[in-house]
Amino acid sequence: MKSILFVVALASTLTGCLRSTNFQCETSAQCGAEGVCEADKFCSFPSSSCTSGRVYGDNSGPSSNECVGGAGNDGGTEPTIGNEMPGGEPVATNCPGTGYAALPNSGPRGHHYKALMNLANWSQHRDACAAEGTFLAFPDGTNATNAGLELAALRVVLLDAAWVGINDLAVEGAYVNSLNMPVSAVTGGLINTGGGNPNGVDCLIINTTTMEDANCGDTRKAACECIP
């Protein structure tokens, strides 16, 4: 009986240890060299074996050692969308809600998007995305080129002056994304503030190849983003 109890106790201890190895990040800096903190708060790293170019690390829970964006994403079978969003495009089955699909030429992240063509303020669009389990779209990537591609792809659909999921509402100049995480250095490199802005002008919009501050109460278009 003592042996059985010892085995049960040992199994319980080991299970607890295994759970504790899962690590969720807040910023890419916590992931180490070449690491990126993905939207699900697990770290990914460069991988030539993945279509997305990124693979989750060992301590990423159910995503451990899986390709970011899914191993089966070969870029050729995913539905794509263009200026016709959101009218009748195929649904990305691994994203919640309806109308989500890949954007052409949006870089290697493999995320899916749905345009919100109705005019609303920043918070209203953010909340609309959150209600579907997604987030207000913002550009990011492993480098400036990839982040620029994502921003350019969003601009093709939404045009200039559309909202992106970045703001500095809490602290002037301290930008966070719509997942309430500090923006990465890559994303930060696309922000053009023009030397600072007054309070209230705290939500970012697309401005050609960069992003700039605008009044959060303005009504504009936007897009929701999800990870298939």
JOBELSUL-V930905 format. One record per pair of residues at least 12 apart in sequence whose ideal C-beta (glycine too) atoms are under 8 Angstrom apart, sorted by the first residue. I is the first residue (numbers start at 0). J is the second residue. D is the distance in whole Angstrom. If there is no record, write none. Layout:
{{I	J	D} {I	J	D}}
This chain:
{{20	57	8} {20	58	5} {21	58	6} {21	59	7} {21	60	5} {22	41	8} {22	42	7} {22	56	8} {22	58	4} {22	59	8} {23	40	4} {23	41	6} {24	36	4} {24	40	6} {24	41	7} {24	42	5} {25	40	7} {25	180	6} {25	181	7} {26	180	7} {26	181	6} {26	183	7} {27	42	8} {27	183	5} {27	184	8} {29	42	7} {30	42	4} {30	43	8} {30	44	8} {30	56	7} {33	45	6} {33	141	8} {34	56	7} {35	53	7} {35	139	8} {35	141	6} {35	183	7} {36	180	7} {36	183	7} {37	53	8} {37	55	8} {37	67	6} {37	226	7} {38	134	7} {38	178	6} {38	224	8} {38	226	6} {39	62	7} {39	226	7} {40	180	8} {41	55	5} {41	56	7} {41	59	4} {41	60	7} {41	62	5} {42	55	7} {42	56	5} {42	58	8} {42	59	7} {43	55	5} {43	56	7} {43	59	8} {43	67	5} {44	56	6} {45	141	7} {46	66	7} {48	66	7} {49	66	4} {49	67	7} {49	68	8} {49	70	7} {50	66	7} {50	68	7} {50	70	8} {50	72	5} {50	73	6} {50	74	6} {50	107	8} {50	109	7} {51	66	6} {51	67	5} {51	68	4} {51	72	7} {51	107	5} {51	108	6} {51	109	5} {52	107	5} {52	141	7} {53	66	7} {53	67	4} {53	68	8} {53	107	8} {53	108	8} {53	141	7} {54	66	6} {54	67	7} {55	67	6} {67	108	7} {67	109	7} {67	226	8} {68	108	7} {68	109	3} {68	110	7} {68	226	7} {68	227	6} {69	93	7} {69	109	7} {69	227	6} {72	109	5} {72	227	7} {74	109	8} {77	91	7} {77	100	7} {77	101	5} {77	109	8} {77	111	8} {77	227	8} {78	90	8} {78	91	6} {78	100	4} {78	101	6} {79	100	6} {79	101	5} {79	102	7} {79	103	5} {80	100	4} {80	101	7} {80	102	6} {80	103	8} {80	112	7} {80	114	8} {80	156	7} {81	103	7} {81	155	7} {81	156	7} {82	155	7} {82	156	6} {84	98	7} {84	112	8} {84	113	7} {84	114	4} {84	116	7} {84	156	6} {84	222	8} {85	98	5} {85	113	6} {85	114	5} {85	115	8} {85	116	7} {88	100	5} {91	111	4} {91	225	7} {91	227	5} {92	227	8} {93	227	4} {94	111	5} {94	133	7} {94	225	4} {94	226	8} {94	227	5} {95	131	5} {95	132	4} {95	133	6} {95	225	7} {96	113	7} {96	131	4} {96	132	7} {96	133	6} {96	223	7} {96	225	8} {97	113	8} {98	113	4} {99	111	4} {99	112	7} {99	113	5} {99	133	7} {99	223	7} {99	225	5} {99	227	8} {100	112	7} {100	113	8} {102	149	8} {102	152	4} {102	153	7} {102	155	8} {102	156	7} {103	152	7} {103	155	8} {104	148	6} {104	151	7} {104	152	6} {104	155	8} {105	148	6} {105	149	5} {105	152	4} {105	153	8} {106	140	6} {106	144	8} {106	145	4} {106	146	7} {106	148	4} {106	149	5} {106	152	7} {107	140	7} {107	141	8} {107	145	6} {108	139	7} {108	140	6} {108	145	7} {108	149	7} {109	226	8} {109	227	7} {110	149	8} {110	224	5} {110	225	7} {110	226	6} {110	227	7} {111	224	7} {111	225	5} {111	226	8} {111	227	5} {112	136	6} {112	153	7} {112	156	8} {112	222	5} {112	223	7} {112	224	5} {112	225	8} {113	133	8} {113	222	6} {113	223	5} {114	156	5} {114	157	6} {114	220	7} {114	221	8} {114	222	5} {115	127	6} {115	128	8} {115	220	6} {115	221	5} {115	222	6} {115	223	6} {116	220	6} {117	220	8} {118	218	4} {118	219	6} {118	220	7} {119	218	6} {119	219	8} {119	221	7} {120	215	6} {120	216	5} {120	217	6} {120	218	6} {120	219	8} {121	135	8} {121	162	5} {121	166	7} {121	202	4} {121	215	4} {121	216	8} {121	217	8} {121	219	8} {121	221	8} {122	215	7} {124	162	6} {124	219	8} {124	221	4} {124	223	8} {125	164	7} {125	177	6} {127	223	7} {128	164	8} {128	177	7} {128	221	8} {128	223	4} {128	224	7} {131	223	6} {132	225	7} {133	223	4} {133	224	6} {133	225	4} {134	164	6} {134	176	8} {134	177	5} {134	178	6} {134	223	7} {134	224	6} {134	225	8} {135	162	7} {135	163	7} {135	164	3} {135	177	4} {135	221	6} {135	222	8} {135	223	7} {135	224	7} {136	153	6} {136	163	6} {136	164	6} {136	177	8} {136	221	7} {136	222	4} {136	223	6} {136	224	4} {137	163	5} {137	164	4} {137	165	5} {137	176	5} {137	177	6} {137	182	8} {137	186	7} {137	203	8} {137	224	7} {138	150	4} {138	153	7} {138	163	7} {138	186	6} {138	189	6} {138	210	8} {139	176	8} {139	182	8} {139	183	6} {139	185	6} {139	186	5} {140	185	6} {141	185	7} {142	185	6} {143	185	6} {143	188	5} {143	189	8} {145	185	8} {146	185	5} {146	186	6} {146	188	7} {146	189	6} {147	189	7} {147	208	7} {150	163	8} {150	189	6} {150	205	7} {150	208	7} {150	209	8} {150	210	7} {151	208	7} {153	205	6} {153	222	6} {154	205	5} {154	207	7} {156	222	7} {157	205	7} {157	220	5} {157	221	7} {157	222	6} {158	205	8} {158	220	8} {159	204	8} {159	205	5} {159	206	6} {159	207	6} {160	204	5} {160	205	7} {160	206	7} {160	213	8} {160	219	6} {161	204	6} {161	205	5} {161	219	6} {161	220	4} {161	221	6} {161	222	7} {162	202	7} {162	203	7} {162	204	6} {162	219	5} {162	220	7} {162	221	4} {163	203	5} {163	204	7} {163	205	6} {163	210	6} {163	221	8} {164	176	5} {164	177	3} {164	178	8} {164	221	8} {164	224	7} {165	177	7} {165	182	6} {165	186	7} {165	190	7} {165	202	8} {165	203	4} {165	210	7} {166	201	5} {166	202	5} {166	203	7} {166	215	7} {167	201	5} {167	212	8} {168	201	5} {168	202	7} {168	215	7} {171	195	7} {171	196	8} {171	198	7} {171	201	8} {172	192	7} {172	195	7} {174	186	8} {174	187	7} {174	190	6} {174	203	8} {189	208	8} {189	209	5} {189	210	6} {190	203	7} {190	209	7} {190	210	5} {190	211	8} {191	206	7} {191	209	4} {191	210	7} {191	211	5} {192	211	7} {192	212	6} {193	211	7} {196	212	4} {199	214	6} {199	215	7} {199	216	8} {200	212	5} {200	213	6} {200	214	5} {200	215	8} {201	215	6} {202	214	7} {202	215	4} {204	219	7}}
